[in-house]
Amino acid sequence: MYRAWDPELRRDVAIKVTRPELMTGTGSRGRVLCEAQSAARLRHPAVVPIHEVGQDGEHTFIVYEYVPGPTLAALLPALHAEIRSGPPMWPQLLQIGQTTSVKVGAVAARAA
């Protein structure tokens, strides 16, 4: 994911760019498009809205609404260290798990 500026609408956006080496094989772009279409149909506070999906050369991308805050990658080391060293941050872990399961469940329900 990358943070970018949309100059036409004057807003920050988040862009998910697929790595070309992961886009080999038939149907790879179709899987990204299917992901974007499924997520675009969802309306839920835990699902970030999609603004655009497209391709630039060998890169397929999805443009999302930008949501400020730390990334999951930034949160996990601190959570992991706290679990090993003392009382775990169970409320934060539970919130991350619930949010993730709601998103996955909603996408699965829409795709079915």
C-alpha positions in Angstrom: 0.0 0.0 0.0 1.1 3.5 -0.8 -0.2 6.9 0.3 -0.7 9.2 -2.6 -2.4 12.5 -3.5 -5.3 12.7 -5.9 -4.7 16.1 -7.6 -8.1 16.2 -9.3 -10.2 15.6 -6.2 -7.6 17.1 -3.8 -7.5 14.3 -1.3 -5.2 11.6 0.0 -5.7 8.1 -1.2 -4.2 4.7 -0.5 -3.0 2.7 -3.5 -2.6 -1.1 -3.4 -0.2 -2.1 -6.2 0.3 -5.7 -7.1 3.8 -7.0 -7.6 4.3 -8.1 -11.2 5.9 -11.4 -10.1 2.6 -12.2 -8.3 0.6 -11.5 -11.4 1.8 -14.4 -13.5 -0.6 -16.9 -14.9 -4.0 -16.6 -16.4 -6.7 -14.9 -14.5 -4.3 -12.9 -12.2 -5.7 -9.5 -13.2 -9.2 -11.0 -13.0 -8.6 -12.0 -9.3 -7.6 -8.4 -8.5 -10.7 -7.1 -10.3 -12.9 -9.6 -8.5 -11.5 -8.5 -5.2 -12.1 -4.8 -6.1 -15.7 -5.5 -7.3 -16.6 -7.5 -4.2 -15.2 -4.8 -1.8 -16.8 -2.0 -3.8 -20.2 -3.5 -3.2 -19.8 -3.5 0.5 -20.9 -0.7 2.8 -19.6 -1.3 6.3 -17.7 0.9 8.8 -14.8 -1.7 8.8 -14.5 -1.8 5.0 -12.5 1.0 3.3 -14.3 2.3 0.2 -12.7 1.8 -3.2 -12.4 4.7 -5.6 -10.8 3.1 -8.7 -9.2 -0.1 -10.1 -6.9 -0.1 -13.1 -3.7 -1.1 -14.7 -0.5 0.8 -15.6 1.8 -1.3 -17.7 2.3 -4.6 -15.8 1.0 -3.1 -12.5 -2.6 -3.6 -11.5 -3.8 -1.3 -8.7 -6.7 -0.5 -6.5 -7.2 3.0 -5.1 -8.8 3.2 -1.7 -10.0 6.0 0.6 -7.0 6.9 2.7 -7.5 6.1 6.4 -4.9 7.7 8.7 -3.3 5.6 11.4 -0.7 3.0 12.0 -0.5 0.0 9.7 -1.1 -3.5 10.9 2.6 -4.2 10.2 3.5 -1.4 12.5 1.2 -2.6 15.3 2.1 -6.3 15.3 5.7 -6.0 16.6 4.5 -3.9 19.6 1.7 -6.3 20.3 4.0 -9.3 20.0 6.5 -7.8 22.3 3.9 -6.9 24.9 2.4 -10.4 24.8 5.9 -11.9 25.5 6.9 -9.4 28.2 3.8 -8.8 30.3 0.0 -8.5 30.3 -1.1 -8.8 26.7 -3.1 -6.1 24.9 -6.1 -8.4 24.5 -8.6 -5.6 23.8 -6.5 -4.4 20.8 -5.9 -7.9 19.6 -9.6 -8.7 19.8 -10.5 -5.5 17.9 -8.0 -6.3 15.1 -9.4 -9.9 14.9 -13.0 -8.8 14.9 -12.4 -6.1 12.3 -10.6 -8.6 10.0 -13.2 -11.3 10.4 -16.0 -8.8 9.7 -14.3 -7.7 6.5 -13.6 -11.3 5.3 -17.1 -12.4 6.2 -18.7 -9.6 4.4 -16.6 -10.1 1.2 -17.3 -13.9 1.3 -21.1 -13.2 1.7 -21.1 -10.8 -1.2 -19.0 -13.1 -3.4 -21.4 -16.1 -2.8 
